Amino acid sequence: SNIALFTCVYICSHQFAKKLIGLQHGHEILCCIICKPSICCMCVCLCNPLPSLHRQRSLPHRPPLIPLVARMADQNTSGTPAMTEREASRLDKFKQLLAGPNTDLEELRKLSWSGIPRQVRPITWKLLSGYLPANAERRESVLQRKRQEYFGFIQQYYDSRNDEHHQDTYRQIHIDIPRTNPLIPLFQQASVQEIFERILFIWAIRHPASGYVQGINDLVTPFFVVYVFEYIEEEVENFDVSSLQEEALRNIEADSFWCMSKLLDGIQDNYTFAQPGIQRKVKALEELVSRIDESVHRHMQQYEVEYLQFAFRWMNNLLMRELPLRCTIRLWDTYQAEPEGFSHFHLYVCAAFLVRWRKEILEERDFQGLMILLQNLPTMHWGNEEVSVLLAEAYRLKFAFADAPNHYKR
């Protein structure tokens, strides 16, 4: 509704990220270049069908209906099909590679590039992120040490969230947590939100150069989901994490913290003051698109759409606001297998993602239409097939341009 839209606009905290897109009934209509105009992360309760989810959760005998965009299962398949011969063969290759005394990480990356089977994804992500050593005998001792170290940080720092000089950080984290994947009941559980609060606060305290920045909360979710799968076989959307043993929950929390930290180590300039990493990447995206699809680039220029107005969020949230979470997890299989996947390859994925919608972009004939399209791209039905096509195109672009940057500089 118009009321909901106006409310979104005026309580959104991204103070310098708004753009006038038109007038209605004498009021300025703004859109936020980070939040979706119809699903503002600052007031998701007003713009998303969350009240119905809350009503459904009050009926314990009937689990809430999960919107398509929030379902983890690959939408290219129906139900839970039997594993194909090819999938079984791939799983065997992973198991053989992981079973050796020293895992060949280069081979593991090659095998993981085209997707990791769910059964071996937790250990594979830990190895590819550098959290676990390749030597199998050392893994258990490393896990124990790192998990103890994380909970040592909790004991040392977490009580300081009530200190005056940490109040702003903790308050912002506390506000952002309920907005994290609001359509998935898993993330609305109090125990899950407490885990996320601890992870984000400890990370912020240990990284004062950037501190906590909105968007970092999204980056915990893929790790958390993957590491929950290490302990359950059922689907995760409605899973009650309180049914897990306390040790399992502590392991999931610590492992998610360390792997998120490894990811952010490679892109921390995205989150330091003025976010220079994002500024550079958005500029590089504009230059790249101007070379690979001049029609799309000129169309955006014609209607005065600046890349920062839509691509800031693509870089800040690594496309997590544009894709269903199941697609993000598949995308991250490749990002962790690709050298500098999160910091460098992501640029080519964004370029491929933008050009993927060239027909729809060229059909829009005004600024408002383009902005609404670019902030609400229709990916809710996407699954592994669409992500695989996107990654293949991104790899082609990288092969053509990465070693010849002048190709995309005018």
Secondary structure in CASP SS format (residue, H / E / C, confidence):
PFRMAT SS
TARGET T0000
AUTHOR 0000-0000-0000
METHOD secondary structure of the structure
MODEL  1
S C 1.00
N H 1.00
I H 1.00
A H 1.00
L H 1.00
F H 1.00
T H 1.00
C H 1.00
V H 1.00
Y H 1.00
I H 1.00
C C 1.00
S C 1.00
H C 1.00
Q C 1.00
F C 1.00
A C 1.00
K E 1.00
K E 1.00
L E 1.00
I E 1.00
G E 1.00
L E 1.00
Q E 1.00
H C 1.00
G C 1.00
H E 1.00
E E 1.00
I E 1.00
L E 1.00
C E 1.00
C E 1.00
I C 1.00
I C 1.00
C C 1.00
K C 1.00
P C 1.00
S C 1.00
I C 1.00
C C 1.00
C C 1.00
M C 1.00
C C 1.00
V H 1.00
C H 1.00
L H 1.00
C H 1.00
N C 1.00
P C 1.00
L H 1.00
P H 1.00
S H 1.00
L H 1.00
H H 1.00
R H 1.00
Q H 1.00
R H 1.00
S C 1.00
L C 1.00
P C 1.00
H C 1.00
R C 1.00
P C 1.00
P C 1.00
L C 1.00
I C 1.00
P C 1.00
L H 1.00
V H 1.00
A H 1.00
R C 1.00
M C 1.00
A C 1.00
D C 1.00
Q C 1.00
N C 1.00
T C 1.00
S C 1.00
G C 1.00
T C 1.00
P C 1.00
A C 1.00
M C 1.00
T C 1.00
E H 1.00
R H 1.00
E H 1.00
A H 1.00
S H 1.00
R H 1.00
L H 1.00
D H 1.00
K H 1.00
F H 1.00
K H 1.00
Q H 1.00
L H 1.00
L H 1.00
A H 1.00
G C 1.00
P C 1.00
N E 1.00
T C 1.00
D C 1.00
L H 1.00
E H 1.00
E H 1.00
L H 1.00
R H 1.00
K H 1.00
L H 1.00
S H 1.00
W C 1.00
S C 1.00
G C 1.00
I C 1.00
P C 1.00
R H 1.00
Q H 1.00
V H 1.00
R H 1.00
P H 1.00
I H 1.00
T H 1.00
W H 1.00
K H 1.00
L H 1.00
L H 1.00
S C 1.00
G C 1.00
Y C 1.00
L C 1.00
P C 1.00
A C 1.00
N E 1.00
A H 1.00
E H 1.00
R H 1.00
R H 1.00
E H 1.00
S H 1.00
V H 1.00
L H 1.00
Q H 1.00
R H 1.00
K H 1.00
R H 1.00
Q H 1.00
E H 1.00
Y H 1.00
F H 1.00
G H 1.00
F H 1.00
I H 1.00
Q H 1.00
Q H 1.00
Y H 1.00
Y H 1.00
D H 1.00
S H 1.00
R H 1.00
N H 1.00
D C 1.00
E H 1.00
H H 1.00
H H 1.00
Q H 1.00
D H 1.00
T H 1.00
Y H 1.00
R H 1.00
Q H 1.00
I H 1.00
H H 1.00
I H 1.00
D H 1.00
I H 1.00
P H 1.00
R H 1.00
T C 1.00
N C 1.00
P C 1.00
L C 1.00
I C 1.00
P H 1.00
L H 1.00
F H 1.00
Q H 1.00
Q C 1.00
A H 1.00
S H 1.00
V H 1.00
Q H 1.00
E H 1.00
I H 1.00
F H 1.00
E H 1.00
R H 1.00
I H 1.00
L H 1.00
F H 1.00
I H 1.00
W H 1.00
A H 1.00
I H 1.00
R H 1.00
H C 1.00
P C 1.00
A C 1.00
S C 1.00
G C 1.00
Y C 1.00
V C 1.00
Q C 1.00
G C 1.00
I H 1.00
N H 1.00
D H 1.00
L H 1.00
V H 1.00
T H 1.00
P H 1.00
F H 1.00
F H 1.00
V H 1.00
V H 1.00
Y H 1.00
V H 1.00
F C 1.00
E C 1.00
Y C 1.00
I C 1.00
E C 1.00
E C 1.00
E C 1.00
V C 1.00
E C 1.00
N C 1.00
F C 1.00
D C 1.00
V H 1.00
S H 1.00
S H 1.00
L C 1.00
Q C 1.00
E H 1.00
E H 1.00
A H 1.00
L H 1.00
R H 1.00
N H 1.00
I H 1.00
E H 1.00
A H 1.00
D H 1.00
S H 1.00
F H 1.00
W H 1.00
C H 1.00
M H 1.00
S H 1.00
K H 1.00
L H 1.00
L H 1.00
D H 1.00
G C 1.00
I C 1.00
Q H 1.00
D H 1.00
N H 1.00
Y C 1.00
T C 1.00
F C 1.00
A C 1.00
Q C 1.00
P H 1.00
G H 1.00
I H 1.00
Q H 1.00
R H 1.00
K H 1.00
V H 1.00
K H 1.00
A H 1.00
L H 1.00
E H 1.00
E H 1.00
L H 1.00
V H 1.00
S H 1.00
R H 1.00
I H 1.00
D C 1.00
E H 1.00
S H 1.00
V H 1.00
H H 1.00
R H 1.00
H H 1.00
M H 1.00
Q H 1.00
Q H 1.00
Y C 1.00
E C 1.00
V C 1.00
E C 1.00
Y H 1.00
L H 1.00
Q H 1.00
F H 1.00
A H 1.00
F H 1.00
R H 1.00
W H 1.00
M H 1.00
N H 1.00
N C 1.00
L C 1.00
L C 1.00
M C 1.00
R C 1.00
E C 1.00
L C 1.00
P C 1.00
L H 1.00
R H 1.00
C H 1.00
T H 1.00
I H 1.00
R H 1.00
L H 1.00
W H 1.00
D H 1.00
T H 1.00
Y H 1.00
Q H 1.00
A H 1.00
E C 1.00
P C 1.00
E C 1.00
G H 1.00
F H 1.00
S H 1.00
H H 1.00
F H 1.00
H H 1.00
L H 1.00
Y H 1.00
V H 1.00
C H 1.00
A H 1.00
A H 1.00
F H 1.00
L H 1.00
V H 1.00
R H 1.00
W C 1.00
R H 1.00
K H 1.00
E H 1.00
I H 1.00
L H 1.00
E H 1.00
E C 1.00
R C 1.00
D C 1.00
F H 1.00
Q H 1.00
G H 1.00
L H 1.00
M H 1.00
I H 1.00
L H 1.00
L H 1.00
Q H 1.00
N C 1.00
L C 1.00
P C 1.00
T C 1.00
M C 1.00
H C 1.00
W C 1.00
G C 1.00
N H 1.00
E H 1.00
E H 1.00
V H 1.00
S H 1.00
V H 1.00
L H 1.00
L H 1.00
A H 1.00
E H 1.00
A H 1.00
Y H 1.00
R H 1.00
L H 1.00
K H 1.00
F H 1.00
A H 1.00
F H 1.00
A C 1.00
D C 1.00
A C 1.00
P H 1.00
N H 1.00
H H 1.00
Y H 1.00
K C 1.00
R C 1.00
END
